Amino acid sequence: MNSPAIGELNDEFSIQDGNNSLHFENGTGDIPVAVIKNEQAKAVISLQGAQLLSWVPAAGDEMIWVSPDACFMPGKSVRGGVPVCWPWFGAHVSNPDLPAHGFARTSLWRVADVGVTITGESEITFRLDSRTLTDAVQAMWPQATTLDLSLTLGTSLQLALTSTNHSDQDMKITQALHTYFAIDDIASTLVYGLEGRDYLDKSDGFSRKTQDGPVVINTEVDRVYLQTADDVMIDDNKRKILIKKQGSQTTVVWNPWQAVAEKMGDLGKDGYRKMVCVESANAADDVVVLEPGGRHTLSVTYSLG
């Protein structure tokens, strides 16, 4: 799919309603972005991947971390923001040659709808239709599927990722909203809400362990927490970020720490100290099965505590 013309996007979808505005412009790497401002917040969303790059509540600082060394190129994943991992999370279950975390995060989405709520929040919905993607992507994912990501931006941030099976066969997906949260310092950051939960420790050969107390990050952490729909809170000793979700039984916590970060090449110098990923997911044994015509929504709300 070719990039849409900025003028055409603005003609069809721009909003200027008092203090509530939405417009489109060429972002870094000439990738189109939606720029949103209202009395409650401001945000930037890339049309590639429908990837939120910035969300700043009026009463706070930047909530979303993007690496200073992130690569902004067509078809390349961006380190940071809120990547959409779909229709599989991590490596493909049967073909490791396919791209990790699927193709949604590197595909160009189209704008489906915009609006303003009665309480002054901005709304925007992006859509990815597998039937309109490249032959290479359709070879990876031949099932007829639409994927919608709806964002509601205000003092809180709401995201709803909806998968719809338009084929005549059952469809299995795993997925995640791979959110990179901006934090003051990983050394003073704790993640609450996962106490007593079992997890798979990827950094230790996917061994199964049980969380004792809040999550402390002082080494590489790459964990898939199982059977958890609980609220989670990030506390970096400067602010608290609350995470509430539905349609997800898996929570992933990730920070690569120094040695792994240095090998990655796009996390920035000491970038690992300024971010933590807490991901609402369906992963591991938490596989979503959609019957023909079936629909599933993974939704999450972020807010300051």
C-alpha positions in Angstrom: 0.0 0.0 0.0 1.3 3.4 -0.9 1.4 6.3 1.6 -1.7 8.4 1.4 -1.4 12.0 0.4 -1.3 14.3 3.4 -3.6 16.8 1.8 -6.2 14.1 1.1 -6.0 12.8 4.7 -6.5 16.4 6.1 -9.4 17.0 3.6 -11.2 13.9 4.9 -10.3 13.6 8.5 -8.8 16.8 10.0 -10.6 18.3 13.0 -10.5 21.9 14.3 -13.2 22.2 17.0 -12.3 24.8 19.5 -9.3 23.5 21.5 -9.6 20.0 19.9 -7.5 19.6 16.8 -6.4 16.7 14.6 -4.3 16.9 11.5 -1.8 14.9 9.5 1.7 15.7 8.5 4.9 14.0 7.3 6.8 12.7 10.2 10.4 11.5 10.5 11.4 9.5 7.5 8.4 11.0 5.6 6.1 8.5 7.3 2.6 10.1 7.8 1.6 10.9 11.4 -1.6 12.1 13.0 -1.0 15.0 15.4 -3.7 15.4 18.1 -4.2 18.1 20.6 -7.1 18.8 23.1 -7.4 20.4 26.5 -6.6 17.1 28.2 -3.6 15.8 26.2 -1.6 15.8 23.0 -0.4 12.9 21.0 1.4 11.7 17.8 0.5 8.5 16.0 2.3 7.0 13.0 0.2 5.5 10.2 2.9 2.9 9.8 1.9 0.3 12.4 -0.9 2.6 13.8 1.9 3.2 16.3 1.4 5.7 19.1 4.7 7.6 19.4 3.7 10.2 22.0 1.0 10.8 24.6 1.4 13.8 27.0 -1.5 14.4 29.4 -2.0 18.1 30.2 -1.2 17.5 33.8 1.9 15.5 33.3 5.0 14.7 31.2 5.6 12.3 28.3 4.2 8.9 29.1 5.6 7.0 26.1 9.2 6.3 25.4 10.8 6.3 21.9 14.5 5.6 21.5 16.6 8.5 20.3 18.2 6.0 17.9 14.9 4.6 16.6 14.9 3.9 12.8 12.0 5.5 10.9 11.8 3.8 7.5 9.0 2.3 5.5 8.6 -1.4 6.5 11.0 -1.1 9.5 9.9 -1.5 13.1 10.3 1.6 15.4 12.0 1.0 18.8 9.6 2.5 21.2 6.0 3.8 21.3 3.2 1.2 21.2 4.0 -1.4 18.6 1.1 -3.6 17.6 2.3 -7.3 17.7 -0.2 -9.2 15.5 -1.2 -11.9 14.3 1.5 -13.6 16.3 3.5 -12.6 19.4 7.3 -13.3 19.3 8.6 -15.8 16.9 6.1 -17.5 14.5 5.2 -20.8 16.1 6.1 -22.9 13.0 8.2 -20.7 10.7 11.1 -18.8 12.4 11.9 -17.1 9.1 8.8 -15.0 9.3 9.1 -11.6 11.0 9.0 -11.6 14.8 5.8 -10.1 16.2 4.0 -10.3 12.9 3.5 -7.7 10.2 1.0 -5.3 11.7 3.7 -3.1 13.3 5.4 -2.5 9.9 2.4 -2.2 7.7 0.7 1.0 6.6 -2.7 1.3 8.1 -5.5 3.5 6.8 -7.6 5.9 8.9 -11.1 4.6 9.3 -12.7 7.2 11.6 -12.1 10.2 13.8 -14.2 12.1 16.4 -14.5 14.0 19.6 -16.3 12.7 22.7 -18.8 14.7 24.6 -16.1 15.1 27.3 -13.6 16.5 24.9 -11.4 13.5 24.3 -10.0 12.8 20.8 -10.9 9.6 19.0 -9.2 8.0 16.0 -9.5 4.5 14.5 -7.0 2.8 12.2 -7.7 -0.2 10.1 -5.6 -3.0 8.5 -7.3 -5.3 6.0 -5.2 -8.4 5.2 -6.9 -8.6 1.8 -5.3 -5.2 0.7 -1.8 -5.9 1.8 1.2 -7.0 -0.3 1.4 -10.4 -1.9 4.3 -11.2 0.5 2.1 -10.4 3.6 -0.9 -12.3 2.2 1.4 -15.3 1.7 2.2 -15.1 5.5 -1.4 -14.6 6.4 -3.9 -15.8 3.8 -6.9 -15.6 6.1 -9.3 -12.7 5.3 -9.0 -10.5 8.4 -9.6 -6.9 9.5 -7.8 -5.4 12.4 -9.0 -2.2 14.0 -7.1 -0.1 16.5 -9.2 2.6 18.2 -7.5 5.2 20.4 -9.3 7.6 22.8 -6.9 10.3 24.0 -7.4 12.5 27.1 -6.3 12.4 30.7 -6.3 8.7 30.2 -5.4 6.7 27.1 -7.7 3.9 25.9 -6.7 1.5 23.1 -8.9 -1.2 21.7 -7.5 -3.7 19.2 -10.2 -5.7 17.4 -9.6 -8.7 15.2 -12.4 -9.9 12.9 -12.3 -13.2 11.0 -13.9 -12.8 7.6 -12.8 -16.3 6.4 -14.8 -19.5 6.4 -12.3 -21.3 8.8 -11.3 -20.9 12.4 -8.4 -18.5 13.0 -5.8 -18.5 15.8 -3.9 -15.4 16.8 -1.6 -14.3 19.5 -1.0 -10.5 20.0 0.2 -7.7 22.2 0.2 -4.0 22.7 4.0 -3.7 23.3 3.9 -0.4 25.2 7.2 1.3 26.0 6.6 3.4 29.1 8.8 6.4 29.8 10.2 6.2 33.4 12.6 8.3 35.5 15.1 5.5 36.2 14.8 1.8 36.0 16.8 1.5 39.2 13.9 3.0 41.2 11.1 1.4 39.3 8.8 -1.3 40.6 5.9 -3.1 38.8 3.0 -4.1 41.1 0.0 -6.3 40.4 1.7 -9.5 39.4 2.6 -10.8 42.8 2.1 -14.6 43.2 1.7 -15.1 39.4 3.5 -17.7 37.4 5.6 -16.6 34.5 7.8 -17.9 31.8 11.3 -16.5 32.0 12.6 -16.1 28.5 16.0 -15.0 29.7 16.3 -18.3 31.5 15.3 -20.7 28.8 11.5 -20.1 29.3 11.7 -21.8 32.7 8.5 -21.4 34.8 8.7 -19.4 37.9 6.5 -17.6 40.4 6.7 -13.9 41.1 7.7 -13.0 44.7 6.6 -9.5 45.6 6.7 -6.6 43.0 8.8 -6.9 39.9 12.2 -5.4 40.5 14.4 -4.8 37.4 18.1 -4.9 38.1 19.1 -7.3 35.3 17.6 -8.4 32.0 13.8 -9.1 32.5 11.8 -10.8 29.7 8.8 -12.5 31.3 5.5 -13.7 30.2 3.0 -13.7 33.1 0.3 -16.3 32.7 -3.4 -16.3 33.6 -3.4 -12.7 34.7 -6.1 -10.1 33.9 -5.2 -8.1 36.9 -4.6 -4.3 37.0 -0.9 -3.5 37.0 0.9 -0.4 38.3 4.3 1.0 37.4 5.9 3.1 40.1 9.2 4.9 39.2 9.3 6.9 42.5 8.2 10.0 40.5 4.8 8.9 39.3 2.5 5.9 39.1 1.1 4.6 35.9 -2.1 2.4 36.1 -2.8 -0.3 33.5 -6.3 -1.8 33.3 -7.1 -4.3 30.5 -9.8 -6.6 29.1 -9.6 -9.4 26.6 -6.1 -10.4 27.7 -4.9 -13.1 30.1 -1.2 -12.5 29.6 1.1 -9.7 30.8 4.6 -9.3 29.5 7.3 -7.3 31.3 10.5 -6.5 29.4 13.7 -4.5 29.9 16.8 -5.7 28.1 19.3 -4.3 30.6 22.7 -3.1 29.5 24.4 -6.0 27.8 21.5 -6.9 25.6 20.6 -3.3 24.9 24.1 -2.6 23.6 23.8 -5.4 21.1 20.4 -4.2 19.8 21.9 -1.0 18.2 18.7 1.1 18.3 18.0 1.5 22.0 20.2 4.6 22.5 23.0 5.1 25.1 21.6 4.0 28.4 18.1 3.9 26.9 17.3 0.8 29.0 17.4 3.0 32.1 14.5 5.2 30.8 12.0 2.6 29.7 10.0 -0.4 30.7 7.6 -2.4 28.6 4.5 -3.7 30.3 2.5 -5.4 27.6 -1.2 -6.5 27.5 -1.1 -9.6 25.5 -2.6 -13.0 24.4 0.5 -15.1 24.3 2.0 -18.5 25.2 -1.0 -20.8 26.0 -3.3 -17.8 25.8 -4.3 -18.2 22.2 -7.4 -16.5 20.7 -9.5 -18.7 18.5 -11.9 -16.9 16.2 -14.7 -18.8 14.5 -15.8 -17.6 11.0 -17.3 -14.2 11.5 -15.9 -14.0 15.0 -14.4 -11.0 16.7 -12.1 -10.4 19.6 -11.1 -7.1 21.3 -8.0 -6.6 23.5 -8.5 -3.3 25.3 -6.4 -1.4 27.7 -6.6 1.9 29.6 -3.5 3.8 30.9 -3.8 6.6 33.4 -1.7 8.4 36.0 -2.2 7.2 39.6 
